[in-house]
Amino acid sequence: MIPRPVRTSEPTITEAGAWADVLVRRRLLHAAVPAPTGQWLVQFQPDEPVHVLTGPADIVELAATIQHRIRSARPESR
């Protein structure tokens, strides 16, 4: 497995918003909404509870975790 590169800066609200939009459009999340406090409200399925993430870094980490899960579930095609 290839390790993830180390970030040199913290994720921005704009980056987190872009990732949240992609996750919702691809139906990998039901909803992801920024709160005025800087937190994010995330719901995986419509009938599940809402989770509170502390900030943009958590959204980006969630996106990375979902990508890793998807990629590791695929059979190798090489």
C-alpha positions in Angstrom: 0.0 0.0 0.0 1.3 3.5 -0.8 1.3 5.8 2.2 -0.6 9.1 2.0 1.6 12.1 1.5 1.9 14.4 4.5 0.0 17.7 4.2 1.9 20.9 4.5 -1.2 22.9 5.4 -4.5 22.5 7.1 -7.5 21.9 4.9 -9.6 25.0 4.1 -13.3 25.4 4.4 -13.4 25.6 0.6 -11.6 22.3 0.2 -13.8 20.6 2.8 -16.9 22.0 1.0 -15.7 20.6 -2.3 -15.1 17.2 -0.8 -18.5 17.2 1.0 -20.2 18.1 -2.3 -18.5 15.2 -4.1 -19.3 12.7 -1.4 -23.0 13.8 -1.4 -23.3 13.9 -5.2 -21.7 10.4 -5.5 -24.2 9.2 -2.8 -21.4 8.2 -0.5 -23.0 10.5 2.2 -26.6 11.5 2.5 -25.8 15.0 3.7 -22.9 17.2 4.8 -23.6 20.7 6.0 -21.3 23.3 7.5 -22.4 24.8 10.7 -21.7 28.5 11.6 -19.4 27.2 14.4 -17.0 25.7 11.9 -18.3 22.2 12.6 -19.8 19.9 9.9 -23.0 18.0 10.3 -22.8 14.7 8.4 -25.4 12.0 7.8 -24.5 8.8 6.1 -28.0 7.5 5.4 -31.4 9.3 5.7 -32.6 7.2 8.6 -29.3 7.4 10.6 -28.3 9.9 13.3 -26.4 13.1 12.4 -22.7 13.1 13.3 -20.8 16.3 14.2 -17.3 16.7 12.8 -15.1 19.4 14.4 -13.9 21.1 11.2 -12.6 21.0 7.6 -9.8 18.5 8.4 -12.4 16.0 9.6 -14.3 16.2 6.3 -11.1 15.7 4.3 -10.1 12.8 6.5 -13.6 11.3 6.0 -13.2 11.6 2.2 -9.8 9.9 2.4 -11.2 7.1 4.5 -14.1 6.5 2.1 -11.8 6.5 -0.9 -9.5 4.0 0.8 -12.4 1.8 1.7 -13.7 1.9 -1.9 -10.3 1.2 -3.4 -9.4 -1.6 -1.1 -12.7 -3.3 -1.9 -11.9 -3.4 -5.6 -10.2 -6.4 -7.0 -6.9 -5.6 -8.6 -7.2 -5.3 -12.4 -3.5 -5.4 -13.1 
